[in-house]
Amino acid sequence: AYKSIDLQGCIITKLDECYSLGEVVSNVIEAQLPVSYVADGQQVPEDIHVANAKSIISLAAKLYKKYGLNHTNSSSDVNTAQAV
């Protein structure tokens, strides 16, 4: 969708609201985009942090342990992090 734009990186937001990071991590890997920052709250700039691969994967594992793959029956109810 963004092939015509020369993206240099992305910011993953809504980490405080998501049940899973699988989709956003897959999209970032597929697009080969570096993650520059993450945001885990509504307080700007306090809740914006420099991205760290280890902490992103640790959070993904923590969310998986907490919610698993089938935490809801309706895909419209799924809260996933967003790369912007």
C-alpha positions in Angstrom: 0.0 0.0 0.0 2.9 2.3 0.7 5.3 1.1 -2.0 5.3 4.5 -3.8 6.4 6.2 -0.5 10.0 5.7 0.5 9.3 4.9 4.2 12.4 5.0 6.4 10.9 3.4 9.5 7.8 3.2 11.6 6.3 3.8 15.1 4.3 1.1 16.8 1.5 2.7 18.8 -1.3 1.5 21.1 0.9 -1.0 23.0 -1.1 -0.2 26.1 -4.4 -1.3 24.4 -3.4 -4.4 22.4 -4.0 -8.1 22.9 -1.4 -9.1 20.3 1.6 -7.9 18.5 1.7 -10.7 15.9 0.1 -8.7 13.1 2.1 -5.6 13.5 5.4 -7.5 13.9 4.6 -9.5 10.7 3.8 -6.4 8.8 7.0 -4.7 9.9 9.1 -7.7 9.0 7.3 -8.1 5.6 7.9 -4.4 4.8 11.4 -4.6 6.1 10.9 -1.4 8.1 12.9 -0.5 11.1 10.9 0.3 14.2 12.1 3.7 15.5 9.7 4.3 18.4 7.0 2.6 20.4 4.1 4.3 22.2 2.3 2.8 25.2 0.0 5.5 26.5 -1.7 8.7 25.8 0.8 11.0 27.5 3.0 12.6 24.9 6.0 12.7 25.0 6.2 10.6 28.2 4.8 7.4 26.7 6.9 7.5 23.5 10.1 5.4 23.7 13.0 4.5 21.5 12.2 1.0 20.0 14.1 -2.0 21.3 13.7 -5.4 19.6 14.1 -7.3 22.8 11.3 -5.4 24.6 8.9 -5.7 21.7 9.4 -9.5 21.5 9.1 -9.8 25.3 5.8 -7.9 25.2 4.6 -10.1 22.3 5.4 -13.2 24.4 3.7 -11.7 27.5 0.6 -10.9 25.6 0.5 -14.3 24.0 0.8 -15.9 27.5 -2.0 -13.7 28.8 -4.4 -13.8 25.9 -3.3 -16.7 23.7 -4.4 -16.8 20.1 -8.2 -17.1 20.6 -9.0 -14.5 23.2 -12.1 -13.4 21.3 -14.5 -14.9 18.9 -15.1 -11.7 16.8 -12.2 -10.4 14.8 -13.8 -6.9 15.0 -13.1 -7.0 18.7 -9.4 -7.6 18.4 -7.2 -4.8 19.5 -3.8 -5.0 17.8 -1.0 -2.5 17.9 -0.6 -0.2 15.0 2.4 0.7 13.0 2.2 4.3 11.8 
